[in-house]
Amino acid sequence: MAQSSSNGIGFTGLLLIIFITLKLLGKIAWSWWWVLSPAWIAAILFVLVVFFIVIGVAIHEAVKKK
Protein backbone atom coordinates (compact mmCIF):
# COMPACT_ATOMS: atom_id res chain seq x y z
CA MET A 1 0.00 0.00 0.00
CA ALA A 2 1.38 3.42 -0.95
CA GLN A 3 1.68 6.03 1.73
CA SER A 4 0.81 9.65 1.14
CA SER A 5 2.27 12.48 3.16
CA SER A 6 1.01 16.04 3.00
CA ASN A 7 3.41 18.54 4.49
CA GLY A 8 1.89 21.59 2.85
CA ILE A 9 0.40 24.54 4.66
CA GLY A 10 -3.09 24.04 3.25
CA PHE A 11 -5.71 26.51 2.12
CA THR A 12 -6.70 27.64 5.60
CA GLY A 13 -3.12 28.25 6.67
CA LEU A 14 -2.40 30.22 3.51
CA LEU A 15 -5.54 32.30 3.96
CA LEU A 16 -4.57 32.97 7.58
CA ILE A 17 -1.07 34.13 6.57
CA ILE A 18 -2.53 36.40 3.88
CA PHE A 19 -5.04 37.95 6.30
CA ILE A 20 -2.39 38.53 9.00
CA THR A 21 -0.01 40.06 6.47
CA LEU A 22 -2.68 42.38 5.10
CA LYS A 23 -3.69 43.40 8.64
CA LEU A 24 -0.10 44.15 9.70
CA LEU A 25 0.54 46.13 6.51
CA GLY A 26 -2.59 48.20 7.15
CA LYS A 27 -4.29 47.08 3.93
CA ILE A 28 -7.40 45.86 5.75
CA ALA A 29 -9.10 47.40 8.78
CA TRP A 30 -10.76 44.21 10.00
CA SER A 31 -10.84 43.29 13.65
CA TRP A 32 -8.43 40.55 14.73
CA TRP A 33 -11.44 38.24 15.15
CA TRP A 34 -12.01 38.31 11.39
CA VAL A 35 -8.32 38.19 10.56
CA LEU A 36 -7.95 35.01 12.62
CA SER A 37 -11.28 33.55 11.46
CA PRO A 38 -9.73 30.88 9.19
CA ALA A 39 -8.05 29.36 12.27
CA TRP A 40 -11.07 29.36 14.54
CA ILE A 41 -13.47 28.25 11.80
CA ALA A 42 -11.20 25.29 11.04
CA ALA A 43 -10.99 24.51 14.76
CA ILE A 44 -14.78 24.62 15.14
CA LEU A 45 -15.25 22.34 12.13
CA PHE A 46 -12.70 19.90 13.55
CA VAL A 47 -14.48 19.82 16.92
CA LEU A 48 -17.84 19.25 15.18
CA VAL A 49 -16.45 16.36 13.13
CA VAL A 50 -14.96 14.75 16.23
CA PHE A 51 -18.24 15.29 18.10
CA PHE A 52 -20.29 13.58 15.39
CA ILE A 53 -17.82 10.70 15.17
CA VAL A 54 -18.06 10.17 18.94
CA ILE A 55 -21.88 10.30 18.76
CA GLY A 56 -21.86 7.86 15.84
CA VAL A 57 -19.60 5.42 17.68
CA ALA A 58 -21.77 5.67 20.80
CA ILE A 59 -24.92 4.96 18.80
CA HIS A 60 -23.22 2.07 17.02
CA GLU A 61 -22.11 0.55 20.34
CA ALA A 62 -25.59 0.99 21.84
CA VAL A 63 -27.20 -0.74 18.86
CA LYS A 64 -24.58 -3.50 18.95
CA LYS A 65 -25.35 -4.24 22.62
CA LYS A 66 -29.07 -4.84 21.90
DSSP file (Angstrom, degrees, kcal/mol; ACC not computed):
  #  RESIDUE AA STRUCTURE BP1 BP2  ACC     N-H-->O    O-->H-N    N-H-->O    O-->H-N    TCO  KAPPA ALPHA  PHI   PSI    X-CA   Y-CA   Z-CA
    1    1 A M              0   0    0      0, 0.0     2,-0.3     0, 0.0     0, 0.0   0.000 360.0 360.0 360.0 133.6    0.0    0.0    0.0
    2    2 A A        -     0   0    0      1,-0.0     2,-0.4     2,-0.0     0, 0.0  -0.571 360.0-139.3 -81.5 139.6    1.4    3.4   -1.0
    3    3 A Q        -     0   0    0     -2,-0.3     2,-0.4     2,-0.0    -1,-0.0  -0.796  10.5-155.4-100.5 143.1    1.7    6.0    1.7
    4    4 A S        -     0   0    0     -2,-0.4     2,-0.5     2,-0.0    -2,-0.0  -0.953   7.0-169.3-117.4 135.6    0.8    9.7    1.1
    5    5 A S        -     0   0    0     -2,-0.4     2,-0.7     2,-0.0    -2,-0.0  -0.983   5.3-164.4-129.0 124.0    2.3   12.5    3.2
    6    6 A S        +     0   0    0     -2,-0.5    -2,-0.0     1,-0.1     0, 0.0  -0.914  19.1 162.2-108.6 111.9    1.0   16.0    3.0
    7    7 A N        +     0   0    0     -2,-0.7    -1,-0.1     3,-0.0    -2,-0.0   0.236  38.5 119.2-109.5  11.7    3.4   18.5    4.5
    8    8 A G  S    S-     0   0    0      1,-0.1    -2,-0.1     0, 0.0     0, 0.0  -0.195  72.9-117.7 -75.5 169.7    1.9   21.6    2.8
    9    9 A I     >  -     0   0    0      1,-0.1     4,-0.6     2,-0.0    -1,-0.1   0.772  50.0-142.1 -80.4 -27.0    0.4   24.5    4.7
   10   10 A G  H  >  -     0   0    0      3,-0.2     4,-2.1     2,-0.1     5,-0.2   0.030  27.3 -73.9  84.2 164.8   -3.1   24.0    3.2
   11   11 A F  H  > S+     0   0    0      1,-0.2     4,-2.6     2,-0.2     5,-0.2   0.905 129.0  49.7 -63.9 -44.2   -5.7   26.5    2.1
   12   12 A T  H  > S+     0   0    0      1,-0.2     4,-2.4     2,-0.2    -1,-0.2   0.913 111.6  48.4 -65.5 -42.1   -6.7   27.6    5.6
   13   13 A G  H  X S+     0   0    0     -4,-0.6     4,-2.3     2,-0.2    -1,-0.2   0.902 112.6  48.5 -63.9 -41.2   -3.1   28.2    6.7
   14   14 A L  H  X S+     0   0    0     -4,-2.1     4,-2.4     2,-0.2    -2,-0.2   0.920 111.6  49.3 -64.4 -44.0   -2.4   30.2    3.5
   15   15 A L  H  X S+     0   0    0     -4,-2.6     4,-2.6     1,-0.2    -2,-0.2   0.898 110.5  51.5 -61.6 -41.0   -5.5   32.3    4.0
   16   16 A L  H  X S+     0   0    0     -4,-2.4     4,-2.6     2,-0.2    -2,-0.2   0.917 110.1  48.4 -62.5 -44.5   -4.6   33.0    7.6
   17   17 A I  H  X S+     0   0    0     -4,-2.3     4,-2.5     2,-0.2    -2,-0.2   0.903 112.3  49.5 -63.1 -41.6   -1.1   34.1    6.6
   18   18 A I  H  X S+     0   0    0     -4,-2.4     4,-2.7     2,-0.2    -2,-0.2   0.939 112.1  47.4 -62.6 -47.2   -2.5   36.4    3.9
   19   19 A F  H  X S+     0   0    0     -4,-2.6     4,-2.3     2,-0.2    -2,-0.2   0.918 113.4  47.6 -61.9 -44.5   -5.0   37.9    6.3
   20   20 A I  H  X S+     0   0    0     -4,-2.6     4,-2.7     2,-0.2     5,-0.2   0.922 112.7  49.5 -63.0 -43.6   -2.4   38.5    9.0
   21   21 A T  H  X S+     0   0    0     -4,-2.5     4,-2.0     1,-0.2     6,-0.2   0.932 111.9  47.4 -61.2 -46.6    0.0   40.1    6.5
   22   22 A L  H  <>S+     0   0    0     -4,-2.7     5,-2.4     1,-0.2     6,-1.0   0.885 112.9  49.7 -63.1 -38.1   -2.7   42.4    5.1
   23   23 A K  H ><5S+     0   0    0     -4,-2.3     3,-1.1    -5,-0.2    -2,-0.2   0.934 112.0  46.8 -65.1 -46.6   -3.7   43.4    8.6
   24   24 A L  H 3<5S+     0   0    0     -4,-2.7    -2,-0.2     1,-0.3    -1,-0.2   0.804 111.6  51.6 -68.7 -28.5   -0.1   44.1    9.7
   25   25 A L  T 3<5S-     0   0    0     -4,-2.0    -1,-0.3    -5,-0.2    -2,-0.2   0.511 113.9-118.7 -83.6  -4.6    0.5   46.1    6.5
   26   26 A G  T < 5S+     0   0    0     -3,-1.1    -3,-0.2    -4,-0.4    -2,-0.1   0.679  78.3 125.0  78.1  17.3   -2.6   48.2    7.1
   27   27 A K  S   <S+     0   0    0     -5,-2.4     2,-0.4    -6,-0.2    -4,-0.2   0.732  73.2  37.2 -81.8 -22.8   -4.3   47.1    3.9
   28   28 A I        -     0   0    0     -6,-1.0    -2,-0.2    -9,-0.1    -1,-0.1  -0.967  63.2-155.7-128.0 147.6   -7.4   45.9    5.8
   29   29 A A        +     0   0    0     -2,-0.4    -6,-0.1    -3,-0.0    -1,-0.0  -0.029  47.1 137.7-109.8  28.8   -9.1   47.4    8.8
   30   30 A W        -     0   0    0      1,-0.1     2,-0.1     2,-0.1    -2,-0.1  -0.302  59.7-104.2 -71.3 157.3  -10.8   44.2   10.0
   31   31 A S    >>  -     0   0    0      1,-0.1     4,-1.9     4,-0.0     3,-0.6  -0.404  33.8-108.7 -72.5 161.4  -10.8   43.3   13.7
   32   32 A W  H 3> S+     0   0    0      1,-0.2     4,-2.4     2,-0.2    -1,-0.1   0.765 117.4  67.0 -65.2 -23.8   -8.4   40.6   14.7
   33   33 A W  H 34 S+     0   0    0      1,-0.2    -1,-0.2     2,-0.2     7,-0.2   0.922 106.8  39.4 -60.2 -43.4  -11.4   38.2   15.2
   34   34 A W  H X4 S+     0   0    0     -3,-0.6     3,-1.0     2,-0.2    -2,-0.2   0.866 112.9  55.3 -75.2 -36.4  -12.0   38.3   11.4
   35   35 A V  H 3< S+     0   0    0     -4,-1.9    -2,-0.2     1,-0.3   -15,-0.2   0.909 115.1  39.4 -61.5 -41.0   -8.3   38.2   10.6
   36   36 A L  T >X S+     0   0    0     -4,-2.4     4,-1.7     1,-0.2     3,-1.0   0.362  85.9 107.2 -89.9   5.5   -7.9   35.0   12.6
   37   37 A S  H <>  +     0   0    0     -3,-1.0     4,-2.7     1,-0.3     5,-0.3   0.823  69.1  61.6 -58.5 -35.5  -11.3   33.5   11.5
   38   38 A P  H 3> S+     0   0    0      0, 0.0     4,-1.7     0, 0.0    -1,-0.3   0.896 107.3  47.1 -58.7 -35.0   -9.7   30.9    9.2
   39   39 A A  H <> S+     0   0    0     -3,-1.0     4,-2.1     2,-0.2    -2,-0.2   0.941 116.4  40.7 -70.9 -47.4   -8.1   29.4   12.3
   40   40 A W  H  X S+     0   0    0     -4,-1.7     4,-2.2     2,-0.2    -1,-0.2   0.827 113.7  53.3 -76.0 -27.4  -11.1   29.4   14.5
   41   41 A I  H  X S+     0   0    0     -4,-2.7     4,-2.4    -5,-0.2    -1,-0.2   0.917 110.9  47.5 -67.8 -42.1  -13.5   28.2   11.8
   42   42 A A  H  X S+     0   0    0     -4,-1.7     4,-2.3    -5,-0.3    -2,-0.2   0.899 112.3  50.3 -63.2 -40.0  -11.2   25.3   11.0
   43   43 A A  H  X S+     0   0    0     -4,-2.1     4,-2.4     2,-0.2    -2,-0.2   0.906 110.4  49.0 -65.4 -41.5  -11.0   24.5   14.8
   44   44 A I  H  X S+     0   0    0     -4,-2.2     4,-2.4     2,-0.2    -2,-0.2   0.911 111.4  49.5 -64.4 -42.8  -14.8   24.6   15.1
   45   45 A L  H  X S+     0   0    0     -4,-2.4     4,-2.4     2,-0.2    -2,-0.2   0.903 110.4  50.9 -63.1 -40.7  -15.2   22.3   12.1
   46   46 A F  H  X S+     0   0    0     -4,-2.3     4,-2.5     2,-0.2    -2,-0.2   0.930 110.5  48.5 -61.3 -46.0  -12.7   19.9   13.6
   47   47 A V  H  X S+     0   0    0     -4,-2.4     4,-2.6     1,-0.2    -2,-0.2   0.902 111.3  50.7 -62.3 -40.9  -14.5   19.8   16.9
   48   48 A L  H  X S+     0   0    0     -4,-2.4     4,-2.6     2,-0.2    -1,-0.2   0.912 110.1  49.2 -63.6 -42.5  -17.8   19.3   15.2
   49   49 A V  H  X S+     0   0    0     -4,-2.4     4,-2.1     2,-0.2    -2,-0.2   0.935 113.0  46.8 -62.8 -45.7  -16.5   16.4   13.1
   50   50 A V  H  X S+     0   0    0     -4,-2.5     4,-2.6     2,-0.2    -2,-0.2   0.914 111.3  52.9 -61.6 -42.4  -15.0   14.8   16.2
   51   51 A F  H  X S+     0   0    0     -4,-2.6     4,-2.5     1,-0.2    -2,-0.2   0.930 110.7  45.8 -58.1 -48.2  -18.2   15.3   18.1
   52   52 A F  H  X S+     0   0    0     -4,-2.6     4,-2.5     2,-0.2    -1,-0.2   0.844 111.4  52.6 -68.5 -32.8  -20.3   13.6   15.4
   53   53 A I  H  X S+     0   0    0     -4,-2.1     4,-2.6    -5,-0.2    -1,-0.2   0.932 110.6  47.7 -65.1 -44.9  -17.8   10.7   15.2
   54   54 A V  H  X S+     0   0    0     -4,-2.6     4,-2.4     2,-0.2    -2,-0.2   0.916 113.3  48.0 -62.1 -43.3  -18.1   10.2   18.9
   55   55 A I  H  X S+     0   0    0     -4,-2.5     4,-2.5     2,-0.2    -1,-0.2   0.916 111.9  50.3 -62.9 -43.3  -21.9   10.3   18.8
   56   56 A G  H  X S+     0   0    0     -4,-2.5     4,-2.5     1,-0.2    -2,-0.2   0.905 111.3  47.5 -62.4 -42.4  -21.9    7.9   15.8
   57   57 A V  H  X S+     0   0    0     -4,-2.6     4,-2.6     2,-0.2    -1,-0.2   0.905 111.7  51.0 -65.2 -41.2  -19.6    5.4   17.7
   58   58 A A  H  X S+     0   0    0     -4,-2.4     4,-2.2     2,-0.2    -2,-0.2   0.914 112.0  46.3 -62.8 -43.0  -21.8    5.7   20.8
   59   59 A I  H  X S+     0   0    0     -4,-2.5     4,-2.4     2,-0.2     5,-0.2   0.916 112.2  51.2 -65.1 -42.7  -24.9    5.0   18.8
   60   60 A H  H  X S+     0   0    0     -4,-2.5     4,-2.2     1,-0.2    -2,-0.2   0.911 111.5  47.0 -60.8 -43.5  -23.2    2.1   17.0
   61   61 A E  H  X S+     0   0    0     -4,-2.6     4,-1.6     2,-0.2    -1,-0.2   0.882 111.5  51.3 -66.1 -38.6  -22.1    0.6   20.3
   62   62 A A  H  X S+     0   0    0     -4,-2.2     4,-0.8     1,-0.2    -2,-0.2   0.898 112.7  45.3 -65.6 -40.5  -25.6    1.0   21.8
   63   63 A V  H >< S+     0   0    0     -4,-2.4     3,-0.5     1,-0.2    -2,-0.2   0.882 110.6  54.5 -69.4 -37.9  -27.2   -0.7   18.9
   64   64 A K  H 3< S+     0   0    0     -4,-2.2    -1,-0.2     1,-0.2    -2,-0.2   0.828 103.5  56.0 -65.5 -32.4  -24.6   -3.5   18.9
   65   65 A K  H 3<        0   0    0     -4,-1.6    -1,-0.2     1,-0.2    -2,-0.2   0.770 360.0 360.0 -71.5 -25.8  -25.4   -4.2   22.6
   66   66 A K    <<        0   0    0     -4,-0.8    -1,-0.2    -3,-0.5    -2,-0.2   0.473 360.0 360.0 -74.4 360.0  -29.1   -4.8   21.9
